[in-house]
């Protein structure tokens, strides 16, 4: 069997690196950030070609002080 010193170091360092990554703490959540808490959309295509759309969005604005989002949905297409 061929002796490779690089493989020896890899066998020693790799478990240490992996253990360090596993034990590293996760980044804390920042309270001031906005986030989507829940999003659901449903589309029902009717026989006449129209589409009934229900869109629910629960948005947490965090500490940003905002009170809404800009949202657009097309109402007609050729």
Kinemage of the C-alpha trace (Angstrom):
@kinemage 1
@onewidth
@group {chain A} dominant
@subgroup {mainchain}
@vectorlist {calphas} color= white
{ca unk a 1} P 0.000 0.000 0.000
{ca unk a 2} L 1.282 3.456 -0.958
{ca unk a 3} L 1.810 5.976 1.893
{ca unk a 4} L 0.438 9.441 1.131
{ca unk a 5} L 1.122 12.115 3.794
{ca unk a 6} L -1.595 14.392 2.392
{ca unk a 7} L -4.210 11.706 2.992
{ca unk a 8} L -3.028 11.378 6.594
{ca unk a 9} L -3.666 15.102 7.188
{ca unk a 10} L -6.991 14.894 5.391
{ca unk a 11} L -8.080 12.016 7.644
{ca unk a 12} L -7.103 14.067 10.706
{ca unk a 13} L -8.422 17.489 9.660
{ca unk a 14} L -11.657 16.544 7.909
{ca unk a 15} L -13.431 15.191 11.024
{ca unk a 16} L -12.277 18.235 13.013
{ca unk a 17} L -13.600 20.629 10.361
{ca unk a 18} L -16.905 18.785 10.077
{ca unk a 19} L -17.324 18.720 13.857
{ca unk a 20} L -16.582 22.443 14.013
{ca unk a 21} L -19.211 23.181 11.365
{ca unk a 22} L -21.759 20.992 13.139
{ca unk a 23} L -21.143 22.680 16.501
{ca unk a 24} L -20.981 26.238 15.115
{ca unk a 25} L -23.913 28.307 16.300
{ca unk a 26} L -26.494 29.389 13.752
{ca unk a 27} L -26.700 33.055 12.891
{ca unk a 28} L -29.253 34.772 15.129
{ca unk a 29} L -32.465 36.005 13.572
{ca unk a 30} L -32.603 39.742 13.177
{ca unk a 31} L -35.778 41.166 14.654
{ca unk a 32} L -35.844 44.152 12.329
{ca unk a 33} L -36.142 42.148 9.123
{ca unk a 34} L -39.325 41.630 7.168
{ca unk a 35} L -40.445 38.132 6.320
{ca unk a 36} L -43.271 36.205 4.732
{ca unk a 37} L -45.002 34.131 7.401
{ca unk a 38} L -47.431 32.374 5.091
{ca unk a 39} L -48.300 32.458 1.400
{ca unk a 40} L -50.998 30.532 -0.390
{ca unk a 41} L -52.495 30.910 -3.829
{ca unk a 42} L -55.227 28.995 -5.579
{ca unk a 43} L -56.459 29.318 -9.150
{ca unk a 44} L -59.700 27.895 -10.512
{ca unk a 45} L -60.045 28.017 -14.294
{ca unk a 46} L -63.677 28.331 -15.333
{ca unk a 47} L -65.305 26.928 -18.485
{ca unk a 48} L -65.597 30.423 -19.999
{ca unk a 49} L -61.813 30.963 -19.703
{ca unk a 50} L -61.881 33.206 -16.657
{ca unk a 51} L -59.801 32.389 -13.632
{ca unk a 52} L -60.858 32.798 -10.020
{ca unk a 53} L -57.820 33.629 -7.909
{ca unk a 54} L -57.440 33.552 -4.142
{ca unk a 55} L -54.128 34.869 -2.830
{ca unk a 56} L -53.343 35.054 0.875
{ca unk a 57} L -50.159 36.636 2.100
{ca unk a 58} L -49.239 37.035 5.762
{ca unk a 59} L -46.278 39.398 5.969
{ca unk a 60} L -44.346 40.293 9.113
{ca unk a 61} L -42.940 43.803 8.681
{ca unk a 62} L -40.656 43.440 11.685
{ca unk a 63} L -39.468 46.761 12.988
{ca unk a 64} L -39.436 48.401 9.544
{ca unk a 65} L -42.552 50.422 10.313
{ca unk a 66} L -44.058 49.744 6.905
{ca unk a 67} L -47.748 49.003 6.551
{ca unk a 68} L -48.099 47.379 3.161
{ca unk a 69} L -46.492 45.891 0.098
{ca unk a 70} L -46.792 46.691 -3.583
{ca unk a 71} L -48.661 43.870 -5.237
{ca unk a 72} L -49.932 43.564 -8.767
{ca unk a 73} L -51.877 40.878 -10.573
{ca unk a 74} L -52.842 40.930 -14.227
{ca unk a 75} L -56.577 41.063 -14.779
{ca unk a 76} L -56.620 40.471 -18.542
{ca unk a 77} L -54.427 38.746 -21.086
{ca unk a 78} L -55.051 38.449 -24.839
